[in-house]
Amino acid sequence: MLLRHARSLLFLPASNPRAIAKSRSLECDMVMLDLEDAVPDERKQDARAGAIEAAAEGGFGNRLLALRINTAETSWHGEDIAVARAIAADYLILPKVELPGQVADVAAATGKPVIAMIESPAGVFAAREIAGESGTAALFVGTNDLRRELGIPSGAGRSTISTALQTVVLAARAAGKAVFDGVYNKLDDPEGFEAECREGQALGFDGKTLIHPSQVEIANRVFGPDEEALAAARRLVEAATGGAERFEGEMIEAMHVEAAKALLERARHYGA
């Protein structure tokens, strides 16, 4: 699967073999083995061993596999880099990125493309340069850390960080990179989660990062093309004859045809 087509990207502690085993049967588009926030300090070594074992065992099918490592400011970074260099992960995830050089260093040390997490005001302001770094494959928004850095209460609505979210999307699109929305913390609120997915999709995010398997189906449904949109895209492509013209009460031109074809191509990746 192409990274740009990923709808559901699930974080799992690499120290939890049961969760990793279950992920092989989930419909998520990316499994992200976490060595960072999801793992307590005393279990970092267990997590590295778990990531090595999981990658060696394989069985993830068409799902993309990523590894989130600890930052260079931590004592665990060097060993994480050694693991990242050795295992067959498609991508590395680097948290708390504020400079493009941080991505360049990890990409050079491991030979793997890096997904940069934007989690601070400095990261938001540098997002365009970070996205433009050749080693950057995509941007994630770390909404929890971003709220904390901004001094925003955890229960405050998304409108409080809307400028930051749109800035990161703009930075990724300007560089031609994929971009993914932050996690939703309330596991017993599927309606709230779906609403946030729809808001993220409307802002231009390609998909959403997740923290629980129960969130996968909703993310796939919201960020994947629905049948009504696909049917309209097929009709538009079939009806278009070139140039500006009327289609079902609206004016369309080449850009609309290209968008419809892109939607149909995206659907083919999901077997739709």
ROTILUM-233962 format. One record per residue (C-alpha): chain; x, y negated, z negated; residue in three letters. Coordinates in Angstrom, 1 decimal. Each point is the difference from the previous one (the first is absolute). Example, Ala and Ser with C-alpha at 12.3 -4.5 7.8 and 13.67 -1.06 7.14 Angstrom:
// ROTILUM-233962
+--------+--------+--------+--------+--------+
| chaine |     xx |     yy |     zz | residu |
+--------+--------+--------+--------+--------+
|      A |   12.3 |    4.5 |   -7.8 |    ALA |
|      A |    1.4 |   -3.4 |    0.7 |    SER |
+--------+--------+--------+--------+--------+
***
This chain:
// ROTILUM-233962
+--------+--------+--------+--------+--------+
| chaine |     xx |     yy |     zz | residu |
+--------+--------+--------+--------+--------+
|      A |    0.0 |    0.0 |    0.0 |    MET |
|      A |    1.1 |   -3.5 |    0.7 |    LEU |
|      A |    0.5 |   -2.2 |   -3.1 |    LEU |
|      A |   -2.3 |   -2.7 |    1.5 |    ARG |
|      A |   -2.8 |    2.6 |    0.1 |    HIS |
|      A |    0.2 |    1.0 |   -3.7 |    ALA |
|      A |   -3.2 |   -0.8 |   -1.9 |    ARG |
|      A |    0.6 |    1.6 |   -3.4 |    SER |
|      A |    3.4 |    0.0 |   -1.6 |    LEU |
|      A |    0.0 |    2.0 |   -3.3 |    LEU |
|      A |    2.6 |   -0.6 |   -2.8 |    PHE |
|      A |    0.9 |    3.1 |   -2.1 |    LEU |
|      A |    2.5 |    0.4 |   -2.8 |    PRO |
|      A |    2.8 |    2.1 |    1.4 |    ALA |
|      A |    0.2 |    1.6 |   -3.4 |    SER |
|      A |   -3.5 |    1.5 |    0.3 |    ASN |
|      A |    0.2 |    3.2 |    2.1 |    PRO |
|      A |   -3.7 |    0.7 |   -0.3 |    ARG |
|      A |   -1.0 |   -3.3 |    1.4 |    ALA |
|      A |    2.5 |    0.5 |    2.9 |    ILE |
|      A |   -1.4 |    3.4 |    0.7 |    ALA |
|      A |   -3.5 |   -1.3 |    0.1 |    LYS |
|      A |    1.0 |   -2.8 |    2.4 |    SER |
|      A |    0.8 |    2.6 |    2.7 |    ARG |
|      A |   -3.7 |    0.6 |    0.3 |    SER |
|      A |   -1.2 |   -3.6 |   -0.1 |    LEU |
|      A |   -1.0 |   -2.0 |    3.0 |    GLU |
|      A |    2.3 |   -2.9 |   -0.8 |    CYS |
|      A |    2.2 |   -1.3 |    2.7 |    ASP |
|      A |    3.1 |   -0.5 |   -2.1 |    MET |
|      A |    1.3 |    1.6 |   -3.2 |    VAL |
|      A |    2.3 |   -2.2 |   -2.0 |    MET |
|      A |    2.2 |    1.8 |   -2.5 |    LEU |
|      A |    0.7 |   -2.6 |   -2.7 |    ASP |
|      A |    3.2 |   -0.2 |   -2.0 |    LEU |
|      A |   -0.8 |   -3.5 |   -1.3 |    GLU |
|      A |   -3.0 |   -1.4 |   -2.0 |    ASP |
|      A |   -2.0 |    3.3 |   -0.2 |    ALA |
|      A |    2.9 |    1.8 |   -1.7 |    VAL |
|      A |    1.1 |   -0.7 |   -3.6 |    PRO |
|      A |    3.7 |   -0.7 |   -0.6 |    ASP |
|      A |    0.6 |    3.4 |   -1.7 |    GLU |
|      A |   -1.4 |    1.9 |    3.1 |    ARG |
|      A |    2.0 |   -1.8 |    2.8 |    LYS |
|      A |    2.2 |    3.0 |    0.5 |    GLN |
|      A |   -3.0 |    2.4 |    0.1 |    ASP |
|      A |   -1.5 |   -2.3 |    2.6 |    ALA |
|      A |    3.1 |    0.1 |    2.2 |    ARG |
|      A |    0.1 |    3.8 |   -0.2 |    ALA |
|      A |   -3.7 |    0.1 |    0.7 |    GLY |
|      A |    0.3 |   -2.1 |    3.1 |    ALA |
|      A |    2.9 |    2.1 |    1.3 |    ILE |
|      A |   -2.0 |    3.2 |   -0.5 |    GLU |
|      A |   -3.2 |   -1.4 |    1.5 |    ALA |
|      A |    1.7 |   -1.2 |    3.1 |    ALA |
|      A |    1.9 |    3.3 |    0.4 |    ALA |
|      A |   -3.2 |    2.0 |   -0.4 |    GLU |
|      A |   -1.9 |   -2.2 |    2.6 |    GLY |
|      A |   -3.5 |    0.9 |    0.8 |    GLY |
|      A |   -1.2 |   -3.6 |    0.4 |    PHE |
|      A |   -1.2 |    0.6 |    3.6 |    GLY |
|      A |   -0.7 |   -3.2 |    1.9 |    ASN |
|      A |    0.2 |   -2.1 |   -3.1 |    ARG |
|      A |    2.9 |   -2.5 |   -0.2 |    LEU |
|      A |    2.3 |    0.5 |   -2.9 |    LEU |
|      A |    1.6 |   -2.9 |   -1.9 |    ALA |
|      A |    2.2 |   -0.4 |   -3.1 |    LEU |
|      A |   -0.2 |   -3.0 |   -2.3 |    ARG |
|      A |    3.3 |   -0.7 |   -1.6 |    ILE |
|      A |    1.1 |   -2.2 |   -2.9 |    ASN |
|      A |    1.6 |   -3.4 |    0.8 |    THR |
|      A |    3.7 |   -0.8 |    0.1 |    ALA |
|      A |   -0.4 |   -1.8 |   -3.4 |    GLU |
|      A |   -0.7 |    3.3 |   -1.8 |    THR |
|      A |    2.3 |    2.7 |   -1.1 |    SER |
|      A |   -1.9 |    2.6 |    2.0 |    TRP |
|      A |    0.5 |   -1.6 |    3.4 |    HIS |
|      A |    3.3 |    1.8 |    1.0 |    GLY |
|      A |   -1.4 |    3.4 |   -0.7 |    GLU |
|      A |   -3.2 |   -0.9 |    1.8 |    ASP |
|      A |    1.9 |   -1.0 |    3.0 |    ILE |
|      A |    1.9 |    3.3 |    0.0 |    ALA |
|      A |   -3.4 |    1.9 |    0.0 |    VAL |
|      A |   -1.4 |   -2.3 |    2.7 |    ALA |
|      A |    2.9 |    0.7 |    2.2 |    ARG |
|      A |   -0.4 |    3.7 |   -0.4 |    ALA |
|      A |   -3.7 |    0.7 |    0.3 |    ILE |
|      A |   -2.2 |    0.1 |    3.1 |    ALA |
|      A |   -2.2 |   -3.0 |   -0.8 |    ALA |
|      A |   -1.4 |   -2.0 |    2.9 |    ASP |
|      A |    0.3 |   -3.3 |   -2.0 |    TYR |
|      A |    1.5 |   -1.5 |   -3.1 |    LEU |
|      A |   -2.0 |   -2.5 |   -2.1 |    ILE |
|      A |    2.0 |   -2.7 |   -1.7 |    LEU |
|      A |   -1.8 |   -1.9 |   -2.8 |    PRO |
|      A |    0.3 |   -3.7 |   -1.0 |    LYS |
|      A |    1.7 |   -1.1 |    3.3 |    VAL |
|      A |    0.8 |   -3.8 |    0.1 |    GLU |
|      A |    2.8 |   -0.1 |    2.5 |    LEU |
|      A |    0.4 |    1.7 |    3.4 |    PRO |
|      A |    3.5 |    1.1 |   -1.0 |    GLY |
|      A |   -1.5 |    2.3 |   -2.7 |    GLN |
|      A |   -1.7 |    2.0 |    2.8 |    VAL |
|      A |    3.1 |   -0.1 |    2.2 |    ALA |
|      A |    2.1 |    1.5 |   -2.8 |    ASP |
|      A |   -2.3 |    2.9 |   -0.6 |    VAL |
|      A |   -0.6 |    0.7 |    3.7 |    ALA |
|      A |    3.8 |    0.0 |    0.6 |    ALA |
|      A |    0.6 |    2.2 |   -3.0 |    ALA |
|      A |   -2.6 |    2.6 |    0.9 |    THR |
|      A |   -0.5 |   -0.2 |    3.8 |    GLY |
|      A |   -3.8 |   -0.1 |   -0.6 |    LYS |
|      A |   -2.6 |   -2.7 |    0.7 |    PRO |
|      A |   -1.1 |   -2.0 |   -3.0 |    VAL |
|      A |   -3.5 |   -1.1 |   -1.0 |    ILE |
|      A |    0.5 |   -3.3 |   -2.0 |    ALA |
|      A |   -2.3 |   -0.7 |   -3.0 |    MET |
|      A |   -0.8 |   -3.6 |   -0.4 |    ILE |
|      A |   -0.8 |   -0.5 |   -3.7 |    GLU |
|      A |    1.1 |   -3.5 |   -1.0 |    SER |
|      A |   -0.4 |   -3.6 |    1.1 |    PRO |
|      A |    3.6 |    0.1 |    1.3 |    ALA |
|      A |   -0.9 |    3.1 |    2.0 |    GLY |
|      A |   -3.1 |   -1.7 |    1.5 |    VAL |
|      A |    2.0 |   -3.1 |    1.0 |    PHE |
|      A |    2.7 |    2.3 |    1.6 |    ALA |
|      A |   -2.4 |    2.4 |    1.6 |    ALA |
|      A |    0.6 |   -1.2 |    3.6 |    ARG |
|      A |    3.7 |    0.5 |   -0.3 |    GLU |
|      A |   -0.4 |    3.4 |   -1.7 |    ILE |
|      A |   -2.4 |    1.2 |    2.6 |    ALA |
|      A |    2.4 |   -1.2 |    2.7 |    GLY |
|      A |    2.9 |    2.1 |   -1.4 |    GLU |
|      A |    0.7 |    2.9 |    2.4 |    SER |
|      A |   -0.1 |    2.5 |   -2.8 |    GLY |
|      A |   -3.5 |   -1.0 |   -1.1 |    THR |
|      A |   -2.7 |    2.4 |    1.3 |    ALA |
|      A |   -2.9 |   -1.6 |   -1.8 |    ALA |
|      A |   -1.1 |   -2.2 |   -2.9 |    LEU |
|      A |   -2.0 |    1.1 |   -3.1 |    PHE |
|      A |   -1.6 |   -2.6 |   -2.3 |    VAL |
|      A |    0.5 |    0.9 |   -3.7 |    GLY |
|      A |   -3.0 |   -1.8 |   -1.3 |    THR |
|      A |    0.4 |    1.1 |   -3.7 |    ASN |
|      A |    3.5 |   -1.4 |   -0.3 |    ASP |
|      A |   -0.9 |   -3.1 |    2.1 |    LEU |
|      A |   -2.9 |   -0.9 |   -2.4 |    ARG |
|      A |    2.3 |    0.5 |   -2.9 |    ARG |
|      A |    2.7 |   -2.2 |    1.5 |    GLU |
|      A |   -2.6 |   -2.7 |    0.8 |    LEU |
|      A |   -1.5 |    0.1 |   -3.5 |    GLY |
|      A |   -3.4 |    1.1 |    1.3 |    ILE |
|      A |   -2.2 |    2.1 |   -2.3 |    PRO |
|      A |   -0.4 |    3.6 |    1.1 |    SER |
|      A |   -3.8 |   -0.4 |    0.2 |    GLY |
|      A |    0.1 |   -3.0 |    2.2 |    ALA |
|      A |   -1.4 |    0.4 |    3.5 |    GLY |
|      A |    2.0 |    0.4 |    3.2 |    ARG |
|      A |   -0.7 |   -3.6 |    1.0 |    SER |
|      A |    2.8 |   -0.9 |   -2.4 |    THR |
|      A |    2.6 |    1.6 |    2.2 |    ILE |
|      A |   -1.7 |   -0.4 |    3.4 |    SER |
|      A |    2.7 |   -2.5 |    1.2 |    THR |
|      A |    2.8 |    2.5 |   -0.8 |    ALA |
|      A |   -1.8 |    2.9 |    1.6 |    LEU |
|      A |   -0.6 |   -1.9 |    3.3 |    GLN |
|      A |    3.6 |   -1.3 |   -0.1 |    THR |
|      A |    1.3 |    3.6 |   -0.1 |    VAL |
|      A |   -2.3 |    1.1 |    2.8 |    VAL |
|      A |    1.1 |   -2.9 |    2.1 |    LEU |
|      A |    3.7 |    0.8 |   -0.6 |    ALA |
|      A |   -0.4 |    3.6 |    1.0 |    ALA |
|      A |   -2.0 |   -0.8 |    3.1 |    ARG |
|      A |    2.5 |   -2.7 |    1.1 |    ALA |
|      A |    2.7 |    2.7 |   -0.2 |    ALA |
|      A |   -2.1 |    2.7 |    1.6 |    GLY |
|      A |    0.0 |    2.2 |   -3.1 |    LYS |
|      A |   -2.7 |    1.9 |   -1.9 |    ALA |
|      A |   -1.4 |   -1.4 |   -3.2 |    VAL |
|      A |   -1.9 |    1.7 |   -2.9 |    PHE |
|      A |   -2.2 |   -1.3 |   -2.8 |    ASP |
|      A |    0.7 |    0.6 |   -3.7 |    GLY |
|      A |   -1.5 |    2.6 |   -2.3 |    VAL |
|      A |   -3.3 |   -0.2 |   -1.8 |    TYR |
|      A |    0.2 |    0.9 |   -3.7 |    ASN |
|      A |   -3.6 |    0.9 |   -0.9 |    LYS |
|      A |   -0.3 |    3.7 |    0.7 |    LEU |
|      A |   -3.7 |    0.2 |   -1.1 |    ASP |
|      A |   -1.1 |   -2.9 |    2.3 |    ASP |
|      A |   -0.4 |    1.4 |    3.6 |    PRO |
|      A |   -2.3 |   -2.9 |    1.0 |    GLU |
|      A |    2.6 |   -2.5 |   -1.1 |    GLY |
|      A |    2.7 |    1.9 |    1.7 |    PHE |
|      A |   -1.9 |    0.2 |    3.3 |    GLU |
|      A |   -0.7 |   -3.8 |   -0.2 |    ALA |
|      A |    3.7 |   -0.7 |   -0.5 |    GLU |
|      A |    0.8 |    2.3 |    3.0 |    CYS |
|      A |   -2.4 |   -1.9 |    2.2 |    ARG |
|      A |    1.4 |   -3.3 |   -1.1 |    GLU |
|      A |    3.6 |    1.3 |    0.7 |    GLY |
|      A |   -1.1 |    1.2 |    3.4 |    GLN |
|      A |   -1.6 |   -3.3 |    0.8 |    ALA |
|      A |    3.3 |   -1.8 |   -1.0 |    LEU |
|      A |    1.9 |    2.1 |    2.5 |    GLY |
|      A |    1.6 |    2.8 |   -2.1 |    PHE |
|      A |    0.6 |    3.3 |    1.8 |    ASP |
|      A |   -0.9 |    2.1 |   -3.0 |    GLY |
|      A |    0.2 |    0.2 |   -3.8 |    LYS |
|      A |    2.3 |    1.4 |   -2.6 |    THR |
|      A |   -1.7 |    2.3 |   -2.4 |    LEU |
|      A |    0.5 |    1.4 |   -3.5 |    ILE |
|      A |   -2.5 |    2.9 |   -0.1 |    HIS |
|      A |   -1.2 |    2.7 |    2.4 |    PRO |
|      A |   -3.6 |   -1.2 |   -0.5 |    SER |
|      A |    0.8 |   -3.2 |    1.9 |    GLN |
|      A |    1.1 |    1.8 |    3.2 |    VAL |
|      A |   -3.4 |    0.5 |    1.7 |    GLU |
|      A |   -1.1 |   -3.6 |   -0.5 |    ILE |
|      A |    3.3 |   -1.4 |    1.3 |    ALA |
|      A |   -0.1 |    2.3 |    3.1 |    ASN |
|      A |   -3.6 |   -1.0 |    0.7 |    ARG |
|      A |    0.4 |   -3.7 |   -0.3 |    VAL |
|      A |    3.4 |   -0.4 |    1.7 |    PHE |
|      A |   -0.8 |    2.6 |    2.7 |    GLY |
|      A |   -2.2 |   -1.0 |    3.0 |    PRO |
|      A |   -3.7 |    0.9 |   -0.4 |    ASP |
|      A |   -2.2 |    1.5 |    2.6 |    GLU |
|      A |   -1.9 |   -3.2 |    0.7 |    GLU |
|      A |    3.2 |   -1.9 |    0.6 |    ALA |
|      A |    1.4 |    2.8 |    2.2 |    LEU |
|      A |   -3.1 |    0.2 |    2.1 |    ALA |
|      A |    0.1 |   -3.8 |    0.5 |    ALA |
|      A |    3.7 |    0.2 |    1.0 |    ALA |
|      A |   -0.7 |    2.7 |    2.6 |    ARG |
|      A |   -2.8 |   -2.0 |    1.5 |    ARG |
|      A |    2.1 |   -3.1 |    0.2 |    LEU |
|      A |    2.9 |    1.8 |    1.7 |    VAL |
|      A |   -2.3 |    1.6 |    2.5 |    GLU |
|      A |   -1.8 |   -3.3 |    0.7 |    ALA |
|      A |    3.0 |   -2.3 |    0.4 |    ALA |
|      A |    0.9 |   -1.0 |    3.5 |    THR |
|      A |    2.8 |   -2.5 |   -0.7 |    GLY |
|      A |    0.0 |   -3.7 |   -1.1 |    GLY |
|      A |   -2.6 |   -1.7 |   -2.1 |    ALA |
|      A |   -3.5 |    1.5 |    0.2 |    GLU |
|      A |   -3.2 |    0.6 |   -2.0 |    ARG |
|      A |   -0.3 |    3.2 |   -2.0 |    PHE |
|      A |   -3.0 |    0.8 |   -2.3 |    GLU |
|      A |   -0.6 |   -3.7 |   -0.6 |    GLY |
|      A |    3.6 |   -1.0 |   -0.6 |    GLU |
|      A |    2.8 |   -1.3 |    2.2 |    MET |
|      A |    2.9 |    2.4 |    0.3 |    ILE |
|      A |    3.4 |   -0.2 |    1.7 |    GLU |
|      A |    3.2 |    2.1 |    0.2 |    ALA |
|      A |    0.8 |   -0.4 |   -3.7 |    MET |
|      A |   -3.3 |    1.6 |   -1.0 |    HIS |
|      A |    0.6 |    2.9 |    2.4 |    VAL |
|      A |    3.5 |    0.5 |   -1.5 |    GLU |
|      A |   -1.4 |    0.0 |   -3.5 |    ALA |
|      A |   -2.7 |    2.6 |    1.0 |    ALA |
|      A |    2.6 |    2.2 |    1.5 |    LYS |
|      A |    2.2 |   -0.3 |   -3.1 |    ALA |
|      A |   -2.9 |    1.0 |   -2.2 |    LEU |
|      A |   -0.7 |    3.1 |    2.2 |    LEU |
|      A |    3.7 |    0.9 |   -0.1 |    GLU |
|      A |    0.0 |   -0.3 |   -3.8 |    ARG |
|      A |   -3.0 |    2.3 |   -0.3 |    ALA |
|      A |    1.7 |    2.6 |    2.1 |    ARG |
|      A |    2.7 |    0.3 |   -2.7 |    HIS |
|      A |   -2.8 |    1.1 |   -2.5 |    TYR |
|      A |   -1.6 |    2.4 |    2.5 |    GLY |
|      A |   -3.0 |   -2.3 |    0.3 |    ALA |
+--------+--------+--------+--------+--------+
***
